[in-house]
Each structure stands twice: as structure tokens, then as C-alpha cells.
């Protein structure tokens, strides 16, 4: 079995992420599950999400809708206590340079958008819910690199997962050069999934008790509040966004 919690695994809070797993692992073992000692960390996220040995994984809502709703079983979503957001949900923040004179999202029609990945709900799917049309800019590979692209002037705006932006503000030295000009609607947060459907309730109980057992400093560093059970139907109700190429083509006259 493997366990992988790659979302929000920022180097600045990696030790705290390991604490989360240790607490969940101990609860699983107390329930007779041979949970792995440490988290599995690998560059190929899709390979680990597809693994038949995946005891517990964490994926963005868009990959869940595209594939993993059919091949893995949904466990729930961790609640990070975002303001004005339902438990277990999240939203994106539209981030621009602090020196930019524009202060409203509506002022960024045609602006160059940096996005992390085309299969990211927060970086791409939420971005194109904005009430303006963006010019598709660089695909950066991560929320951190999207904010860095904006800070450097390689793009004018980016949609950043609000939980990721907390970590960026806390652990980077360029975040002070940025400001927020808007936010997206809320959608279900990162989906916890498993390849072992018979263990879903055991996993839910272990995650709930494990988070409750976390040291307060680790819980505060991560913003973790608890587990929220969200239905697969709620995830599937979020529209699949067009690809960046299709979105860009819609802007081409004729």
C-alpha cells in the first residue's frame, strides 16, 4: 500500500505534512490497516493516483472528474477553514502585481494569464469563470511559479488556489509584490481517494481522529480543520473547462 498527499506539500510545511500522515497512519494501524510508515512522494502524480495500491491519495477536482471518479473511490476532502467558503471547499484568488494600477478583476479583460496546468481546477478551471476574457499566457507547472511569473512580469494575472496562496505568502519573499483583485466561486476541495473501497469508512474515521490528534502547531501551520464528506455528484456538477487551446481559439475572429 502507498499513501500520497501531494497537494499543498510545500517545502516550508513538509514536516507538518508528515505529522498529518503519522497521525492518520497510527489511527489506521489501530484499526488493523497495514498503513505505510511514510508518505509516498513522486513526480508523476498520475501514476500514483492510478496505482492499485493507493491506500490514500489526494487529487485536484478536475482530474477526479476526468478520470478518477470511475477508477478510484472518493473518501472526502480536508477542510482548511477558508473564509466565506463551505467546509471542504476552496476557491481561487486572482493575483496581480501590487504595482498594477488596476484594482478590479473587471479591469483585466485581455490580460495575459499564467496558469499552472490545464488539468488544474484552481489554476485553469476557476480562472476562466472570471467575468472577463484572458489572453492565454505561460503554463508554469505550479501555483508558486504562476505567482512568480506575475511578479516577474511574464504574465499580468493568475488564479491561485487560496490554500496555496496562504503558503506562498508565508514561505516566499516575493509575495509582498502581489495583490488580490478578486476570487472565484467555491468548488469542492482536493479529493481524497482510495483504491480500496471497502476501507472508505475506516479511512474517514482514521482521518477524522488523526487530524484531531495533531499537535496544535502543526494544525495551525497547515490550516487543517477536519474531514468533510462531499459526494461524488457534487464534484461532478462542476463543468469541465475547455482546454487552453480551445479557449484561446474562441477569441480568434472568424
C-alpha positions as CSV (number, residue, x, y, z in Angstrom):
1,X,0.0,0.0,0.0
2,X,1.0,3.6,-0.6
3,X,-0.2,6.9,0.8
4,X,0.3,10.2,-1.1
5,X,-0.8,13.6,-0.1
6,X,0.9,15.8,-2.7
7,X,-1.4,18.8,-2.7
8,X,0.0,21.7,-0.5
9,X,3.2,19.7,0.1
10,X,5.2,23.0,0.2
11,X,8.8,22.6,1.5
12,X,8.0,25.1,4.2
13,X,5.4,22.8,5.7
14,X,6.7,19.4,4.7
15,X,7.4,18.4,8.3
16,X,3.9,19.3,9.3
17,X,2.5,17.2,6.3
18,X,4.5,14.3,7.6
19,X,2.9,14.8,11.0
20,X,-0.6,14.7,9.4
21,X,0.2,11.4,7.9
22,X,1.8,10.0,11.1
23,X,-1.4,10.8,13.0
24,X,-3.6,9.2,10.3
25,X,-1.3,6.2,9.9
26,X,-1.4,5.5,13.6
27,X,-5.2,5.6,13.6
28,X,-5.3,3.2,10.6
29,X,-3.0,0.8,12.2
30,X,-5.1,0.9,15.4
31,X,-7.9,-0.3,13.1
32,X,-6.0,-3.1,11.7
33,X,-4.9,-1.5,8.4
34,X,-1.2,-2.1,7.4
35,X,-0.7,1.6,6.6
36,X,2.8,2.6,5.2
37,X,5.3,4.2,7.5
38,X,5.8,7.4,5.4
39,X,4.2,9.3,2.6
40,X,5.0,8.4,-1.0
41,X,6.4,11.3,-2.8
42,X,6.9,11.1,-6.6
43,X,7.0,13.5,-9.6
44,X,4.4,11.5,-11.6
45,X,1.2,12.3,-9.8
46,X,-1.0,10.5,-12.3
47,X,1.0,7.2,-11.8
48,X,0.4,7.3,-8.1
49,X,-3.3,8.3,-8.5
50,X,-3.8,5.3,-10.8
51,X,-2.0,2.9,-8.5
52,X,-4.0,-0.2,-7.4
53,X,-2.0,0.0,-4.2
54,X,-3.2,3.5,-3.3
55,X,-4.5,3.4,0.2
56,X,-5.0,7.2,0.4
57,X,-4.3,9.8,-2.3
58,X,-5.2,13.4,-2.9
59,X,-6.1,14.8,-6.3
60,X,-7.5,18.0,-7.7
61,X,-11.2,18.0,-8.5
62,X,-10.6,18.3,-12.3
63,X,-8.6,15.0,-12.6
64,X,-11.2,13.4,-10.3
65,X,-14.0,14.4,-12.8
66,X,-11.9,13.5,-15.8
67,X,-10.8,10.0,-14.7
68,X,-10.7,9.0,-11.0
69,X,-14.5,9.2,-10.3
70,X,-14.5,5.9,-12.4
71,X,-11.4,4.2,-11.2
72,X,-10.9,5.1,-7.6
73,X,-13.3,5.7,-4.7
74,X,-13.9,9.1,-3.1
75,X,-13.2,9.4,0.6
76,X,-13.8,13.1,1.2
77,X,-12.0,16.4,1.4
78,X,-9.9,18.1,4.1
79,X,-11.4,21.3,5.4
80,X,-8.8,24.2,5.5
81,X,-11.1,26.7,7.1
82,X,-11.2,29.2,4.2
83,X,-13.3,32.3,5.0
84,X,-16.7,32.6,3.2
85,X,-16.2,29.1,1.8
86,X,-18.2,25.9,2.7
87,X,-16.2,23.3,4.7
88,X,-14.1,21.1,2.5
89,X,-14.4,23.5,-0.4
90,X,-11.9,26.0,-1.8
91,X,-11.7,28.9,-4.3
92,X,-9.1,30.7,-6.3
93,X,-7.7,34.2,-5.8
94,X,-6.9,36.4,-8.8
95,X,-3.4,37.7,-8.1
96,X,-1.7,40.6,-9.9
97,X,1.4,42.8,-9.3
98,X,0.9,45.2,-6.5
99,X,2.3,48.0,-8.7
100,X,-0.5,47.4,-11.3
101,X,-2.9,50.4,-11.1
102,X,-5.9,48.2,-11.8
103,X,-7.7,47.1,-8.7
104,X,-10.8,45.3,-10.0
105,X,-10.9,41.9,-11.8
106,X,-13.2,43.5,-14.4
107,X,-10.3,45.8,-15.4
108,X,-8.2,42.8,-16.6
109,X,-10.1,41.9,-19.8
110,X,-7.5,40.7,-22.3
111,X,-4.8,40.4,-19.6
112,X,-2.1,37.7,-20.0
113,X,-3.0,34.8,-17.7
114,X,-0.3,32.5,-16.2
115,X,-1.8,29.1,-15.2
116,X,-0.2,26.1,-13.5
117,X,-1.7,23.2,-15.5
118,X,-4.6,22.7,-18.0
119,X,-5.9,20.0,-15.7
120,X,-6.0,22.2,-12.6
121,X,-9.4,23.3,-11.4
122,X,-8.0,26.2,-9.3
123,X,-5.4,27.4,-11.8
124,X,-7.3,26.9,-15.0
125,X,-10.9,25.9,-14.5
126,X,-11.5,28.6,-11.9
127,X,-9.6,31.2,-13.9
128,X,-12.0,31.1,-16.8
129,X,-15.0,31.6,-14.6
130,X,-13.9,35.3,-14.4
131,X,-16.3,37.9,-15.9
132,X,-13.6,38.8,-18.4
133,X,-11.7,37.0,-21.2
134,X,-8.0,36.5,-20.7
135,X,-5.1,36.0,-23.1
136,X,-3.7,32.6,-22.5
137,X,-0.1,33.0,-21.3
138,X,2.5,30.7,-19.9
139,X,1.8,27.3,-18.3
140,X,4.1,27.3,-15.3
141,X,3.7,23.9,-13.7
142,X,2.8,25.1,-10.2
143,X,0.9,27.8,-8.3
144,X,4.2,29.1,-6.9
145,X,5.6,29.5,-10.4
146,X,2.4,31.2,-11.6
147,X,2.7,33.8,-8.9
148,X,6.4,34.2,-9.7
149,X,5.5,34.7,-13.4
150,X,3.2,37.5,-12.4
151,X,5.8,39.0,-10.1
152,X,8.4,39.0,-12.8
153,X,6.1,40.5,-15.4
154,X,5.9,37.3,-17.6
155,X,2.1,37.5,-17.1
156,X,-0.4,40.0,-15.8
157,X,-2.6,37.8,-13.7
158,X,-3.0,34.3,-12.3
159,X,-5.7,32.3,-10.5
160,X,-4.2,30.8,-7.4
161,X,-5.7,28.2,-5.1
162,X,-6.4,30.1,-1.9
163,X,-4.8,27.5,0.3
164,X,-1.6,27.5,-1.9
165,X,-1.6,31.3,-1.7
166,X,-1.5,31.1,2.1
167,X,1.6,29.0,1.9
168,X,3.2,31.3,-0.8
169,X,2.6,34.3,1.4
170,X,4.1,32.6,4.4
171,X,7.1,31.0,2.7
172,X,8.3,33.2,-0.2
173,X,10.0,36.5,-0.4
174,X,8.2,37.8,-3.5
175,X,4.6,37.6,-2.2
176,X,4.6,41.1,-1.0
177,X,4.9,42.3,-4.6
178,X,1.5,40.9,-5.3
179,X,-2.1,41.8,-4.5
180,X,-5.5,40.1,-4.9
181,X,-8.2,41.7,-7.1
182,X,-10.9,39.0,-7.0
183,X,-11.9,35.5,-6.2
184,X,-13.6,32.6,-8.0
185,X,-16.7,30.8,-6.8
186,X,-16.1,27.9,-4.4
187,X,-15.9,24.4,-5.6
188,X,-15.2,21.1,-3.8
189,X,-11.7,20.9,-2.5
190,X,-8.9,18.4,-3.2
191,X,-10.4,14.9,-3.4
192,X,-9.1,12.2,-1.1
193,X,-9.3,8.9,-3.0
194,X,-8.5,5.3,-2.4
195,X,-8.2,2.1,-4.4
196,X,-9.7,0.1,-1.5
197,X,-13.5,0.9,-1.5
198,X,-14.0,-1.5,1.5
199,X,-11.8,0.8,3.6
200,X,-13.6,4.1,2.9
201,X,-15.4,4.4,6.3
202,X,-12.2,3.2,8.1
203,X,-10.3,5.9,6.3
204,X,-12.8,8.5,7.1
205,X,-12.7,7.6,10.8
206,X,-8.9,7.5,10.9
207,X,-8.5,10.8,9.1
208,X,-11.0,12.5,11.5
209,X,-9.3,11.1,14.6
210,X,-5.9,11.6,13.2
211,X,-6.4,15.3,12.5
212,X,-7.9,15.7,16.0
213,X,-4.7,14.2,17.4
214,X,-2.4,16.5,15.5
215,X,-0.3,18.9,17.6
216,X,-1.8,22.4,17.6
217,X,1.3,24.0,16.0
218,X,1.1,21.6,13.0
219,X,-2.6,22.1,12.6
220,X,-2.2,25.8,12.6
221,X,0.7,25.7,10.1
222,X,-1.4,23.8,7.6
223,X,-4.8,25.4,8.4
224,X,-6.3,21.9,8.7
225,X,-9.7,21.8,10.4
226,X,-11.0,18.3,9.7
227,X,-12.5,16.0,7.2
228,X,-15.6,16.9,5.1
229,X,-17.5,14.2,3.3
230,X,-18.5,15.5,-0.1
231,X,-20.4,13.5,-2.6
232,X,-19.0,12.5,-6.0
233,X,-22.1,14.1,-7.5
234,X,-21.0,17.5,-6.0
235,X,-17.6,17.1,-7.7
236,X,-19.2,16.0,-11.0
237,X,-21.5,19.0,-11.0
238,X,-18.6,21.4,-11.7
239,X,-18.3,21.9,-15.5
240,X,-15.2,20.5,-17.3
241,X,-13.4,23.6,-18.7
242,X,-12.3,23.9,-22.3
243,X,-8.6,23.3,-22.9
244,X,-6.4,26.4,-23.0
245,X,-6.1,25.9,-26.8
246,X,-9.8,25.7,-27.3
247,X,-10.4,28.7,-25.0
248,X,-7.8,30.8,-27.0
249,X,-9.3,29.7,-30.3
250,X,-12.7,31.1,-29.1
251,X,-11.1,34.6,-29.1
252,X,-9.8,34.4,-32.7
253,X,-12.1,36.4,-35.0
254,X,-13.9,34.4,-37.7
